[in-house]
Amino acid sequence: MRSKYKIGLLLIGTLSLCGCYSAGGWTPTVDAYNDPNARNINQDMGDCQQLAGQASGGTAKETAIGAGVGGLLGGAAGAAIGAFTGNPGTGAAMGAAAGGFGGATKQGFSAEEEYKRAYSNCMRNRGHRVVN
């Protein structure tokens, strides 16, 4: 039981790090051709990056929240199923690991998409032509 619990925590931790990295390196592609605000692109990108991070709640933070909620729900469901099979502790550990991983994945991807959407919208609202 203990090794399964450690594996679950390792997976959740790894996913949290991946979620944090993936949004952190992304920037929208801006077409500067005929852009009357081209001289402001670098400044606007810095400003919009900060705003997008605030709007999305931060990918790492949201991933951690998803892992916690998923782990709690998965642990409860796993304990109930484990009680029927005679081993609620093992069921809870397996359910918590599976639920934590699933919750972290969902929240991480959702926060990352919100980050990208907010970043692109901010650049568009400042008068730039965003390709992606």
C-alpha positions in Angstrom: 0.0 0.0 0.0 2.7 2.4 0.9 4.6 2.1 -2.4 1.4 2.8 -4.4 0.8 5.9 -2.4 4.4 7.1 -3.1 3.9 6.4 -6.8 0.7 8.4 -6.8 2.4 11.4 -5.1 5.3 11.2 -7.5 3.0 11.3 -10.5 1.0 14.3 -9.1 4.3 16.1 -8.3 5.6 15.5 -11.8 2.4 16.7 -13.4 2.5 19.8 -11.3 6.0 20.6 -12.5 5.0 19.9 -16.1 1.9 22.2 -15.9 4.0 25.0 -14.5 6.5 24.8 -17.2 4.2 24.4 -20.2 2.4 27.8 -19.8 5.5 29.6 -18.7 7.3 29.3 -22.0 4.4 30.0 -24.4 4.0 33.4 -26.1 1.5 34.3 -28.8 2.9 34.9 -32.3 2.3 38.5 -33.3 2.4 39.7 -36.9 4.2 43.1 -36.8 3.6 43.8 -40.5 1.6 47.1 -40.8 1.1 47.1 -37.0 0.9 50.7 -35.9 1.8 49.7 -32.4 4.8 47.5 -33.4 7.2 49.6 -31.2 5.2 48.5 -28.2 5.2 44.7 -28.8 7.9 43.8 -26.3 6.4 46.0 -23.5 2.9 44.8 -24.2 4.0 41.2 -24.2 5.5 41.6 -20.7 2.4 43.3 -19.4 0.0 40.8 -21.0 2.1 37.8 -19.7 1.5 39.1 -16.1 -2.2 39.8 -16.7 -2.7 36.3 -18.3 -1.0 34.7 -15.2 -3.4 36.5 -12.9 -6.4 35.7 -15.1 -5.7 32.0 -15.2 -4.9 31.7 -11.5 -1.5 30.3 -12.3 -1.1 26.9 -13.9 0.9 25.4 -11.0 -1.6 26.7 -8.4 -4.6 25.3 -10.4 -2.9 22.0 -11.0 -2.2 21.6 -7.2 -5.9 22.5 -6.4 -7.1 19.9 -9.0 -4.7 17.3 -7.5 -6.0 18.0 -4.0 -9.7 17.9 -4.9 -9.3 14.9 -7.2 -7.3 13.1 -4.5 -9.9 13.6 -1.9 -12.8 12.5 -4.1 -10.7 9.6 -5.5 -9.7 8.5 -2.0 -13.3 8.5 -0.7 -14.5 6.5 -3.8 -11.6 4.1 -3.5 -12.3 3.6 0.2 -15.9 2.8 -0.5 -15.0 0.3 -3.2 -12.2 -1.1 -1.1 -14.7 -1.7 1.8 -16.7 -4.0 -0.5 -13.6 -6.0 -1.3 -12.4 -6.1 2.3 -9.5 -3.6 2.1 -10.6 0.0 2.3 -7.1 1.3 3.0 -5.7 0.0 -0.2 -8.7 1.2 -2.1 -8.4 4.7 -0.6 -4.7 4.9 -1.6 -5.3 3.8 -5.1 -8.4 6.0 -5.5 -6.5 9.0 -4.1 -3.6 8.5 -6.5 -5.9 8.1 -9.5 -8.2 10.9 -8.5 -5.3 13.2 -7.8 -3.6 12.6 -11.1 -6.9 13.0 -13.0 -7.8 16.2 -11.1 -4.4 17.7 -11.6 -4.4 16.9 -15.3 -7.8 18.5 -15.9 -7.1 21.7 -13.9 -3.6 22.1 -15.3 -4.9 21.9 -18.9 -7.8 24.2 -18.2 -5.6 26.8 -16.5 -3.1 26.6 -19.4 -5.8 27.2 -22.0 -7.2 30.1 -20.0 -3.6 31.6 -19.8 -3.2 31.3 -23.6 -6.6 32.8 -24.3 -6.1 35.7 -21.9 -2.6 36.4 -23.3 -3.8 36.5 -26.9 -6.8 38.6 -26.0 -4.7 41.1 -24.2 -2.4 41.5 -27.1 -5.3 41.9 -29.5 -6.9 44.5 -27.2 -3.7 46.5 -27.4 -4.0 46.7 -31.2 -1.7 43.8 -32.3 -2.4 41.2 -34.9 -2.1 37.8 -33.1 -1.6 34.8 -35.3 -2.3 32.1 -32.7 
